[in-house]
Amino acid sequence: MIPKNIFQTWCTKELPPEIQNIIDKMKEQNPDYKYHLYTDEEMDDFVKENYPGEIYECYSQINFIVAKTDFWRYLVLYKYGGVYLDMDSCINDVKLDDFINSQDSAILSPENCRDTFTQWALIFDLHHPILKRAIEFVVDNIKTKRHPWDILHMTGPFCFTRAVQSIHEEFFGNKLDVLNIKGDTDITYTFCSYSYRIRGNDYKPYIEFKHPYSHLLYNNKPHWSELLRHVVSILN
């Protein structure tokens, strides 16, 4: 069962009114869910308190907030379970319980036209093996300095997809053919006490990637991709 938590993070809790309205509507539609908004500092405190030692040390070495957020989303869902949602995405005019079943322990959705799984939204029970594997991969990437300027591979959707495929291959002896997962796919894979349900693509029509007001989040701050390009250009 997916715990009734919704997690988001941003640099401040003072959000543009249009963004706050989206959050308020989501909370009204899902009154049984507890909403959690973490600031950057609160993310740091969470990881330090709950994952001391190697994981916190690796997390502290990350220089880009978007990569820290990637890592944190796996860690917070592994600890508590629930729904993670990027601040620039939103749940459409539906209740989460309309598409999260009581027997679900994870819901995965491929990105449209890519062989990767969505991680701008994540839906997991706590202590799920896919999250554990993703955390292990991130730690290894940081310790070995693998993909230091490639956030997609170091902590992001490519790393997450690698974790999904690693667990699926371990459980079932083959890899998922992500590109052949269609919009109407709804299949659950179960191995012992673990399961994950695949619904494609991009969680449509339930969750929307990049809602119409997403640009307002960057009115007074540069997009993370611009910062990364700037740093890489200096290093090169």
N, C-alpha and C positions, 0 to 999 in steps of 0.2 A: 504493500500500500504506500502511495506517495504521501508523505506528511504535508499538511496544509500550511505551507510556508511559501511566500513569494520574496525573492531576494533581488535587489538592484543595488547599484553603486554609482556614485558620481562625486565630483570634487567638492560639492556643496549641497546642502539641503534646501537652499534658497533657489528654487527652480523657476523658469519662466512660467507664467500663469497657464499657458496652453499645455505645457508638459504636466504641470500639477493637476490640471483638470483631467488629463488622461489617466493619471495614477488614481485620482479620487474616484473616477468612474469604475476603474478596475476593482478597487476595494469595495465599492458599493455592490458590484455584481458578484463578488466573491466574499461575502461577509464571514464565512467560516475559515478563511485563510488569514494568517497573520502576516502583515507586510513589514519588511525590513529594508531600510535604505541605509547603506554603509557609505561613509565618506572615505577618502583615501586613508586618512589617519586611522579610522576605525577598522579598515581592512588590515592595516599593518598590525594593529593591536590584536585583532582576532587571530591572525596567523601566529604571532609571537606567543599568545596565551595557549592556543590549542595545538600547535605543531612546533614545539621547541626542538632545538637540535638541528639535524641536517636539513629538514624541510624549510624551517625558518631561515637558516643560513643561506640556502639557495634562493629563496624568495627575496631576501634582502639584497642579493647581488643583481637583481633585475633593475635596469635603469629606465625602463619605459612603463608608464602607468598602464597602458593597454595590455602589456604582457603580464604585469602584476595582477590585473583584473582577470585575465584568462586563468592564471594559476589559482587565484582566490576563489573563483566560481566552482572549480573542482573541489577545493578544500572545504568550502562552506556547505556544499551539497553532500559531500562525503560525511561530514560531521552531523548535519541536521536533516538532510533530505528536503525535497520540495521543488519549487520552480525557480529557475534563474531566468532573468529577462534583461537584455541590454536596454539602456535608458532610451535609446532612439527607436526602440521597437515597442509594440503594444499588443495586448490581447484584444481581439475584435469583440464585437457586441455579442459575446457568449460567456457562459459560466465555464470555469475550468473543469468543473465536474461533468460538463456536457461531453467532454472528450477524454477525460482521465477516468479510467475505470477503477473500481475498488481493488481489483486483483493486479493492477499494473505495478511493476517495480521500476520500470524505466520506459520512456517513450523517445524514440529516435526518429529523426526526419532528415533525409538527404537534402542538400542544397540543390536548387533547380539547375540542371544542365552542368553539374559538377560531380565528380566522384568523391565528394566529401560530405560528412554529416554536419548538419547545422549545430553550432555551439553559441550563436547569439541568443538562443533560447535552449535551456536544458531542463529536463524533467526526470528526476531520479529519487528513488528511495535512498536512505542513508546507507553507507557502507557497501555501495554497489561495486562489484569487481571492475566494471568499466572505468569508474572514477578512480579507483585504486590504481589501475594500470596507467591511466592518464597522468596521475600524480607521479608515478614512478618514472614515466617517460620524460616529464618536465624536469624532474630532479637530475636524471641522467644527462639530458641536454645541457643543463646549466653546469653541472660538474665537469663535463667533457668539453665545454665551450662549443658545442655543436649548434649550428645555426644562430650565432650571436646577434646577427642583424636581420634575421628572417623570423619575424614574430609568428607568422602563419605556421611555420614548422616547429619553432622552439616551444611555444605554449598554445598556439591557436588551433584553428579547425583541422589543419593537417595532422598535428600532434594528437588531437582528440580522435580523429578518424583512424589513425594508426592504432590507438588504444582499442577502439571498437573492433577493428579487424583482428587485432591480436587476440582478444578474448573470444571472438566468434570462431577463429581458427583453432584456438585451444579447446573450445567446447565441442565443435562440430567437424573439425578437420578440413575446412575450406574457408575461403573468404567470401564475403558478401559481394554480389555484383551490383554495386550501388547505382550505376547508370541505368540498370533495368528496373529499378524501383519506380513505380508510376504513382501518379497522384491519388489513385484509388487503392493503393496498397495498404493493407491493414493485417499484419501478421505478427504473431508473438512467438519468439524462440525461448524455450525453457530448457535449462540444464540444472538438474538437482533442485536446489532451492532458489536458483537465480533465473531471472527472465528479463527480456527486453522486447518491447513492442515497436515495430517499425511502421510509421505512417508517413507517406510521402506526398508532396515535396514541400519543404519550407513551412511545415505545420499548417498549410492552408486547409480550410479557410479560417482557422481558429486564431492564429497569431500572425501579426503583420510585421515584416521586416522594413525598417525605416518608415515610420509614420510621417504624415505630412508636416509635422512641426519639428522634425529631428534637426533641421538646420539651425534652430534657435539655440540649441545647446552649444553651438560653436560661434555665436555672435561675438563673444568677448575672449575667445581662446582658439588657438589654431587646432585643426584636426590632428590627431596623433600621427597620421601618415605623413603630414607635412613636416612635423618635428623629426620623424625618423629619416626622411629624405635629406633633411638639413644636416643631421648628424653624420649620415653616411657620406654625404658630399664633402664634409670637412675631413673625414678620415681618409677619403680617397684623394 
